[in-house]
Amino acid sequence: MVPSLTGAAEKFLKMRLTSALTGILCAASVAYAAPADEHEDQARFGRHADSNDFSTQNSKIADREADVPPPPAPEPITITELPLPPVTADEGVGGCTQAINPRGTGCIGRSPALQNGDFLPDDAHVVATVNFTGAPASPDPASIYSGPQLVIVKIDNSTFPNGDAWKCITCGVSADDQAVLVAPLDYPQIFKDGKRLLAGPQIIECSAELVSEACTPDQVHVYPIRWNTAVNGSGIGGTIRELRIHPGNEHLGFNSFTVTSGKVSQFAYIGRLAFTKAPTTGEPLVPRYDLANVNLLFSTNDKQPVEIDLEDSSLLRINYDAITVGELRGFSGTGKEVTYIGYPAESSNIDVFAADLITGKVRRLTAHPEYTDPVDVSPDDQWTVAMDTRGSGRQMFMAGLRGIPPLTDLVSASAASSTRNNQGRRFFQPWLIDGHGDRGSYFGQQLNAEGSGIPGSGAINDPEWNGRADPKWSNDGTRIVYYQALTVFPECGGENPLPCYPSTAPGGRTERMMLAHLTSRQPLTPPSVESLGDTIPWATPYVPGTHAPERPFPTNGNFTLKGKVSGWANVTITPNSGGGLPGTVAVEYHNYSDDGSNVLVGSEKVTSVNPSPTVEEIDWYSDLVQTGPSNGTKKTSSGGFRLTIDILTNIFQANGTLTTTIDGKEWLQPANRT
C-alpha cells in the first residue's frame, strides 16, 4: 500500500502546489542575505534577462538530430484579457449586491483563487475555477454563488442568454452532489464529449453539453475518482494529485506522494477510468470512477539517471535517456507521449521531458537554465507552451554554467527546483517553443512580450503579473489561454524589501485570465489520437497493497565519471543518516569535457539534511571554472552557501553566496525573502 503521511507532510498533500519533485527530491528554496538596495532589481527579475546571452550549442543538452531545422522566426501574437464575474470588496454575506451584479449571478473577491483550464470542443469557451464570495444567505436564489466553483467563459466577446460572459456549472448542484465535491477544483479539463470535465479528484458530468441552456444545475452530477490501494478494496484509496486526462479520454495520469528515508517523495501513475454505478467495496459508496489497470511510471529494472557501471564498480554512469518521472505534467497532443519533470540533464537545471508511452524514448522539451514545469503540447505535437522563469534571471546564479554533469543533484535538486518561487509568487511567463526545443541561441518566443514592461502598470508584459499553471492550447492550435497573479503581500511590502503595486484590473482583482491569439496561423485539424492500451511496456503494473518502491541511486562510495571526450571527475558519495539516500556528494573535475569544446576543472560539494520530510538543510561549496567558447565560473563564498528551507513556505533565506559568472557577467542570487 502507499504509506500515509502525517504532520507537515500531510499538510503538504492538502496544499495547492505545483512543486516539481524531481526524482526522489522534494522542492526547497535557497537564498543569501544581501542589501535590498544593492539587489532590488535582480531580486525581482535578475540581471541580464536577455535569453540570447546563452547558447545551448556548446552545452550538454539532449542529443540533436543532424537534420533539425533552423529555429522559427518570431510570429505575431496579440493578447486579450478574458471576462470574469464582477469583484466585491465586501466578501461577507450579502457583499455581492445588486449594484455590483444586477443579474444576481455572483461575485468574486479581489483574490478569486482563479485557475484556467482548457478549451471546450467548440474552441469558443474555456473552463476555469473561481471562488465566489459575498453571496446572500439562503433562500435567496443568488446564495448558490458561493465558494469554489467551475465556470465556462466565452472568449469571443459574446454572452450567454442571461447577458453574462460566463456560466457557473457547479453552482446549485444537489446536496448529494455537493457532499462529494472536494476542493480544490484544480486543473479543470474538458472531455471531448463536451459534457464532462475533470477538476480535482472528481469528474463533473452534465446530461447535456456544458455550454447549452439545457445544462442546468439539476442535470449536473459529481463523481469521485478512487484509486484502490488496499488488497481487499476497502477504504478511501490512495491520495492523488496533479491529475491530467490522456487525449484519448479513457485514461488518467496522476501523482501521489510518499516518504522515503525521512524525505517526501513522489511517483506518477496512469490508469483507466472505469465508471462504477453501484460500488460494493471501498469509499465512498456512491457512483464513481475507479482507476483500473494502473501503471506505475517507474521500474527498478530499467536504467537509472545516475548508476554504478555494471562492468566496473569504480565507475559512475549518467544515463541521459533514462525515464525518471518525478512529476507527471500531462501528455502530448496526440497522446503518444507523457510529459514530466525529470532528473536534470544538466546540474541545477530543471526541465520538462517527454517519454513515448510505447517505446520509452525520451526527449528533452526545454533546455534553458531557468526553471519550468507548467507545460502543454500542441494538438499536433509540433509546439510546446511552457510557463518558465527564462528571461527573469531568477535561476542563473545556480544553473547558468552549462553542461555540468548532474551529480550534486542527487542531493541538491530540491534547492534547484524551488528557488524559482518567492513564497506564493512565481516568476513564470508563457513561452512558445517549437517541437525541436531550445537550441543554439533559440529559446522560444515569449507570448506576452509586447507592452511597456513597467512594474505595476498592468501592461500585458508587466513583470509583477506572474504566470501560473497550466497554459492550454486551443483545439485548432491558434490560441493559448493562461492566467496570472499579481505580486502581493507578503511577497512584497512589510518586512519584504520589494514594494507592492496596486492592481489595475477590474475591481482591483489580483488575478487575470489571458488569451494569446497566434494571428498568422491557420486552424489545424488535430491528428487522430490513438487509443492508449492498459499496459505501458516500460512501466510497472501497480498491485494494490504494495509499497511504493525506492529509487536505486548510489548512496556510498568513491567513483570516477569519465568525460565523453576527455578528462574525468572523482566523485565521493556518502549516505544520509538513515542510509537509504545520498547525503553528501563531492566532485573534483580534471579537465572534464563531454563536448570537446567546454572544459571543466575545480570542485563542488553539497550536503543535504532533512530534519523533517519537508525541511531541507543544505551546505554547498563550489569552486568551478569552465573554459571554452564561453568562459565561466561557479563559486561560493569562503564559508559556503548554507540554507534551511521549508518547502511549504518557499521563503528564500540563506547565509553565504553562490555566484555564477559567464563571460564577465555576474549572476547573483536573489535577496533574502524575495
Sequence and secondary structure as in RCSB ss.txt:
>XXXX:A:sequence
MVPSLTGAAEKFLKMRLTSALTGILCAASVAYAAPADEHEDQARFGRHADSNDFSTQNSKIADREADVPPPPAPE
PITITELPLPPVTADEGVGGCTQAINPRGTGCIGRSPALQNGDFLPDDAHVVATVNFTGAPASPDPASIYSGPQL
VIVKIDNSTFPNGDAWKCITCGVSADDQAVLVAPLDYPQIFKDGKRLLAGPQIIECSAELVSEACTPDQVHVYPI
RWNTAVNGSGIGGTIRELRIHPGNEHLGFNSFTVTSGKVSQFAYIGRLAFTKAPTTGEPLVPRYDLANVNLLFST
NDKQPVEIDLEDSSLLRINYDAITVGELRGFSGTGKEVTYIGYPAESSNIDVFAADLITGKVRRLTAHPEYTDPV
DVSPDDQWTVAMDTRGSGRQMFMAGLRGIPPLTDLVSASAASSTRNNQGRRFFQPWLIDGHGDRGSYFGQQLNAE
GSGIPGSGAINDPEWNGRADPKWSNDGTRIVYYQALTVFPECGGENPLPCYPSTAPGGRTERMMLAHLTSRQPLT
PPSVESLGDTIPWATPYVPGTHAPERPFPTNGNFTLKGKVSGWANVTITPNSGGGLPGTVAVEYHNYSDDGSNVL
VGSEKVTSVNPSPTVEEIDWYSDLVQTGPSNGTKKTSSGGFRLTIDILTNIFQANGTLTTTIDGKEWLQPANRT
>XXXX:A:secstr
      HHHHHHHHS       TT       B   HHHHHHHHHH S   GGG  STTS  S   TT        
 EEEEE     B S  STT S TTT TT    B SS   EEEEE TTSSEEEEEEEE     TTSGGGGS EEEE
EEEESSS   TTS SEEESSTT  HHHHHH  S   S EE TTSSEEE SSEEEEESS TTSTT  GGGEEEEEE
E   STT  SS    EEEEE TTSSEEEEEEEEEETTEEEEEEEEEEEEEESS  SSS  SSEEEEEEEEES  T
TS  SEEE SS TTBEEE TT    SEEEEE TTSSEEEEE S SBTTB  EEEEETTT  EEES  SSS EEEE
EE TTSSEEEEEE TTTTTTHHHH STT  SSTHHHHHHHHTTTT BTTB  BEEEEEETT SBTTB  EETT  
S   TTS  TT TTEEE S  EE TTSSEEEEEEEE  TTSSSTTSSS      SGGG SEEEEEEEETT     
        S  TTSEE  TT          SEEEEEE SSEEEEEEEEEE TTSSSEEEEEEEEEEEESSSS EE
EEEEEEEEEEEETTEEEEEEEEEEEEESSS EEEEE TT EEEEEETTT    EES EEEEETTEEE   BTT 
